[in-house]
Amino acid sequence: MVVRTARSGPSAGAQFWGCTRYPECRGTRPYVDESNGERAQTPASSQMRPREQNRPFGEAGGARRGATDDSLLDEPLDDQDDVDPEDLPHEVELEPLRPNLQVRLFQAVGLPREWVERIHDASVPPRLRRAAAQWRLDWPLRSSPDTVSRFASVISVVEKILTRGALTIVDPQVEEALPVPDRETISSEDIRKTVELLAADPTIPPSWPLHTEVWGKAKPFAEWFDNGGFGRLGWTLVPGMTLKTTFQEAGERTSHHLPIVLAHPSVERLTAVTLPGDGSAAAPTTSAWAQWREMEVFPLRPGTDYHGPDPALDHLATLLAKASVPKPTLPVVHLRLSRFAHQVQIALLEAFRGGLLPDDAPWKVAIQPPERLVRELEPAELELVLARAVEGFAELLVRVASLHGVPLGRPEVSTAVLPSSPAGPAQVLIRAGFSGRVPVLTGAAEFVIHDLPLGLNVAPPVTAAPPVRRQNPQREDAEWMLNYVFRKPSFWEGQWETVRRTLEGKDTLVLLPTGAGKSIAFQLGAICLPGMCIAVAPIVSLVEDQLDNLDRVGIDRAVGITSNISDRQQREAAVTAVGRGWYLYCYIAPERFQIASFRDALRQATATVPVCSVAIDEAHCVSEWGHDFRTAYLNLGRIARDYCKYGDFVPPLIGLTGTASYIVLRDVQRQLGILDYDALVTPTSFDRRELAFHIMTCRSEEKADRLIGIMNSLPSRFGLASNGFFQPRGSNTTSGLVFCPYINGNFGILRFQKEIQEKLQIHSDVYAGGLSKRKKRLSAHRFKRNEVPLLVCTKAFGMGIDKPNIRYTIHTGLPASIESYYQEAGRAGRDRQRALSFIVLSDDRPQANRQLLDPSTDVTVLARHIQQRRYDGTDDDVTRALWFHVQAFRGKERDLEVTKATLGLLGETGQARDVVIGWRMPRGPGGQGLMQQPGRGQDDDETQKAIEKALHRLVVIGVVADYTVDYVRREFHVRLADTGYEDVREHLLAYIGDYQAGLVPAYEARVNALMGRRWRDYLVDVCSLLIDFIYEHIERARRRSLREMLEAASLGDGERLRERILNYLTTTEYDDFLVGIIQSTTVADAMQHAEELLDVVVSPNDAERIRGAVARYLTSYPDVPVLLALRAVTEGLSRDPDREDIRQNLTAAMNFARDRYGYTPDELVGLAGLAIRAMGRRPEVARDAALDLVAAMQGDVSFLRGLARAVPAFAAVPYAMLSTRLLVERIDRVLGV
């Protein structure tokens, strides 16, 4: 920021701090003349005021409700889209109350679960929540190295659990002893006022330090403060505070000692009062401090009159008098008791850490509760709750020790609550302040608690501890922790297996249906281990949903470092906080691992605390997106293990997904390096019986009307009255999602939302990746809080969102795969209650579409057809889905040109060195940018993605060792590898062999033929082979996935769609045969496996189950001839065979066998004979298949003779029929039909 002068208005002529990014940023901060300590006249907008964030969502500054135009795409952002500097953790140091004490400021108290959820649902501002949770603890300067050494991991985890959130869920034993909260509806405003009251009217008012020098200097001001009654207005006076922050200006870290700080929960900024002659008057007025929202500075001059009129004090008094304490609208005494019980438990942890509570002898604890609680509660109730707090802490300590395999007996506990309980010998005395009379307890160490509501985010305590690998952890202990942290009574299927492997330090790949509790499994495993968890998520909405769900159970020590933090300094400050170990969960996109500053933060963090686990949520994206447009996914396993390790300890990787085929899982395992035999956790069934599927077909131009019809039918389908069905009703709201392929156009979210609004008057909102950050956040917030019942969205909202009362989903287009569809449809019915899922399918040109999806259609031909169909207005659901496909796969020639250009930018390769390359690419021969699409301008994002994809391919072949991305300077920092011809060859063949061992010999021969070429030409040619493989294997696999989804949706029957989905997703007894086919090194072996598999087909049901299994494998191995032949055979033996599908698969099988796999003539005949013999149970199907095979082989006479010998019944097919069929097809080709 820079000093500016106001030119007009009420503050004309006054100086203020203004942002250097003006007019983009119009933020201002007060200016103080550092030469004399005077505070300049301040623009009215920056005066101390109630915090703006307290305003409800949707008011001034929010997105327009119901907006349905393109303004949503470029809506101006303000600072609410970023992280407020106040919301970043600050290190706060306080003066101890006495010289022989140590002090720490905590930001954690416990409340009943019902209240934690209410506070979350009411969207109480973070500042109020923090203020209500902040308190100081003073206790003796004593340490016990033996206790810390033996119980380091236990202490670290118990500390994590007790400080996991500001207002977290209190110990279950304490909660059981408290009265059941009133479950009647309470307004959000009453809840907010209750939290503010807890902060502004402390249960244990703070005390001044009794020994520091600042007391003498500050005493006159403190008396003025008390005489003015400002404490009764909710102000807290804090002496001798040192404040540090991670927020930086010009790279400087700020740290200042403040003699006096004033804080109020409802006022957005702290007030620092500097005293004459203390040397701190000018310190807080530097540029870095001036830009903070949380600091107002009032310097007091020598000679300040505390008893008469004084301009500075009068001005301060005027500002302080504007604040107040809210009047209580709800009883809060039991909330105060719950808070104090949690404070007692944290004090007990410090006593155990210091060796004051032995691990091998009984505990004797005395507690002096706050006078306020003594006055308002019965002694028996106080004694019961506080005794439960001590017993609950002992139980927590023992359970964590058991999970870690650390010997710790359950201590015998006795608790005396003073003054009602008789005072006896005690090891520890926990006092609520210094007020009240306490009997002398010889030898008892005093722990003194005071509430200290500051409001700014206080950095939590972090205990250094080594990583833990526990062999054979006990399920009972883990289930106890599940109830303690998440209030879930028992594990669901697959959760315990995931938690156990995490505790054992083993990699795990978790495949469980949507709504099965995968997130809780990795979150619980992480919180039971020392250190923090890194969670990788593919989309921002999923990150925000996960953070929101954690907050709902009282865990707010979690951060999402996403594009929603657009300010670079704030983003780097958040990364720095991660490096200090202040967060328990850090959510990032996979690309964050490619940024050097984040890698540095991980190195810093792991010097103190380990990364206990790395969770990859929606792990199917590693396979489905990594090869297309999110290249960083393919580096994830390698980079995460390298930069998250702690010494020799490599944290376990936990991949989680709800809908992935067996083959996608195998690809994920390969990419992430999760290779243990027992690493896969799967369910007994993927069936979601609560979901009912419906398929509606129509032409594209009828889609909007069909959607309106479905919406109209929903009340009757649920047996409810239409009146109020689409109205918000809290948790009883009938929520729904309408999925659209994109934002604009006739089939986008804006158009369909407008149709719904105009024709049905249903209040809805929109969500898509291309909308503004504010709009997305507001839409997600309102939908999750049941303020709007319907969200019209793209798939950006379709992954991992946890909202239990979504009752229906409607897909207005064709999903990209069965996995994607089941994932998005699975947003509904997560409460295990009945839900509906609709597909509105427009397959306007079935024959043409199946030709586009034919495996033998080249992607460049596909792109031309898609472009033409979009141009002439004949596109439908298939071509609209394929449009996204051709954006990811632009063609082999173009990809090779980008790779060649990237090699040119890298310069000399083959020797280890570092290179920096920018995102500006050389232009092609025609003057067009190499990243530029035809008809479009240069796009930096496209350029970056294209170069990164090329860099990854160079990583695959061993030329590039690693790279990072600098998004600010728009450049890659590349580390080249020491490599040579043989190294490159081995890297390529290893990559191909990981996918399909049968292809290695053919590729080995091709790469061997290149060995004598010049080095750069050799690299280009090897890259060409790699790109060939990617297109032949991965591009066709993606297209195959879309084809399977189309065929499933074309069934037209919901129950048959369910059956098709389950056959596709479920691992069956047929998988061993199919894996054998893929891993076979000879054609004979592959066909032997196929024949053994076909022997088990005794009914159409068997054929359809095998068809589903084969389809799964073809999505990853789309060119394996025997698999393609099996796909055709099982289609032919199903209940309703699709003749065109049989033809395309047989044709592809023969073409790939001859042209790519090098089958001999006899092997070609053998493959064809296998297919015809198997389909012989349906002669008419077999006859058509024979005609297709002959056509595929272009009437080869030797092939016909061989086939007649292999299948004697084939000889009965008239040769004239074959010849006529071939002639007709040749004429069709000439005419272009």
Sequence and secondary structure as in RCSB ss.txt:
>XXXX:A:sequence
MVVRTARSGPSAGAQFWGCTRYPECRGTRPYVDESNGERAQTPASSQMRPREQNRPFGEAGGARRGATDDSLLDE
PLDDQDDVDPEDLPHEVELEPLRPNLQVRLFQAVGLPREWVERIHDASVPPRLRRAAAQWRLDWPLRSSPDTVSR
FASVISVVEKILTRGALTIVDPQVEEALPVPDRETISSEDIRKTVELLAADPTIPPSWPLHTEVWGKAKPFAEWF
DNGGFGRLGWTLVPGMTLKTTFQEAGERTSHHLPIVLAHPSVERLTAVTLPGDGSAAAPTTSAWAQWREMEVFPL
RPGTDYHGPDPALDHLATLLAKASVPKPTLPVVHLRLSRFAHQVQIALLEAFRGGLLPDDAPWKVAIQPPERLVR
ELEPAELELVLARAVEGFAELLVRVASLHGVPLGRPEVSTAVLPSSPAGPAQVLIRAGFSGRVPVLTGAAEFVIH
DLPLGLNVAPPVTAAPPVRRQNPQREDAEWMLNYVFRKPSFWEGQWETVRRTLEGKDTLVLLPTGAGKSIAFQLG
AICLPGMCIAVAPIVSLVEDQLDNLDRVGIDRAVGITSNISDRQQREAAVTAVGRGWYLYCYIAPERFQIASFRD
ALRQATATVPVCSVAIDEAHCVSEWGHDFRTAYLNLGRIARDYCKYGDFVPPLIGLTGTASYIVLRDVQRQLGIL
DYDALVTPTSFDRRELAFHIMTCRSEEKADRLIGIMNSLPSRFGLASNGFFQPRGSNTTSGLVFCPYINGNFGIL
RFQKEIQEKLQIHSDVYAGGLSKRKKRLSAHRFKRNEVPLLVCTKAFGMGIDKPNIRYTIHTGLPASIESYYQEA
GRAGRDRQRALSFIVLSDDRPQANRQLLDPSTDVTVLARHIQQRRYDGTDDDVTRALWFHVQAFRGKERDLEVTK
ATLGLLGETGQARDVVIGWRMPRGPGGQGLMQQPGRGQDDDETQKAIEKALHRLVVIGVVADYTVDYVRREFHVR
LADTGYEDVREHLLAYIGDYQAGLVPAYEARVNALMGRRWRDYLVDVCSLLIDFIYEHIERARRRSLREMLEAAS
LGDGERLRERILNYLTTTEYDDFLVGIIQSTTVADAMQHAEELLDVVVSPNDAERIRGAVARYLTSYPDVPVLLA
LRAVTEGLSRDPDREDIRQNLTAAMNFARDRYGYTPDELVGLAGLAIRAMGRRPEVARDAALDLVAAMQGDVSFL
RGLARAVPAFAAVPYAMLSTRLLVERIDRVLGV
>XXXX:A:secstr
 EEEE  SSTTTT EEEE TTTTT   EEE EETTTTEE    GGGSS B GGGS TTSTTS  TT  SGGGTS 
   GGGS  GGGS EEEE   SSTTEEEEEEE EEE HHHHHHHHHTT  HHHHHHHHEEEEEEE    HHHHHH
THHHHHHHHHHHTS SEEE  HHHHHHS     S   HHHHHHHHHHHHHS SS     SS HHHHHHHHHHHHH
HHTT GGGT EEEEEEEEEEEEEETTEEEEEEEEEEEE TTBSSEEEEE TTSS SSGGGSHHHHT SSEEEEE 
 TT  SSS  HHHHHHHHHHTT       S  HHHHHHHHHHHHHHHHHHHHHTTSS SSS EEEEEE  HHHHH
HS HHHHHHHHHHHHHHHHHHHHHHHHHHT       EEEEETTTS     SEEEEESS S     TT EEEEEE
E    S B            SS  HHHHHHHHHHHH   S  TTHHHHHHHHHTT  EEEE  TTS HHHHHHHH
HHTSSSEEEEE SSHHHHHHHHHHHHHTT   EEEESTT   HHHHHHHHHHHHTT  SEEEE GGGGG HHHHH
HHHHHTTTS EEEEEEETTHHHHHTTTTT THHHHHHHHHHHHS BTTB   EEEEESS  HHHHHHHHHHHT  
 TT EE  S    TTEEEEEEE  GGGHHHHHHHHHHHHHHHTT  STTTTS  GGG  EEEEE SBSSSTTBHH
HHHHHHHHHH   EEEE TTS HHHHHHHHHHHHTTSSSEEEE GGGSSS   TTEEEEEESS  SSHHHHHHHH
TTTTTTSS EEEEEEE  S HHHHHHHT TTS HHHHHHHHHHHHHTT   HHHHHHHHHHHH   HHHHHHHHH
HHHHHH S SS EEEEEES   B TTS BTT  TTS   HHHHHHHHHHHHHHHHHTTSEEEEEEETTTTEEEEE
E    HHHHHHHHHHHHHHH GGGHHHHHHHHHTTTTS HHHHHHHHHHHHHHHIIIIIIHHHHHHHHHHHHHHT
T  HHHHHHHHHHHHS  TTHHHHHHHHH SSHHHHHHHHHHHHTT  SHHHHHHHHHHHHHHHTT TT HHHHH
HHHHHHHTSSS  HHHHHHHHHHHHHHHHHTS   HHHHHHHHHHHHHHGGGSHHHHHHHHHHHHHHTTT HHHH
HHHHHH GGGGGS HHHHHHHHHHHHHHHHHT 
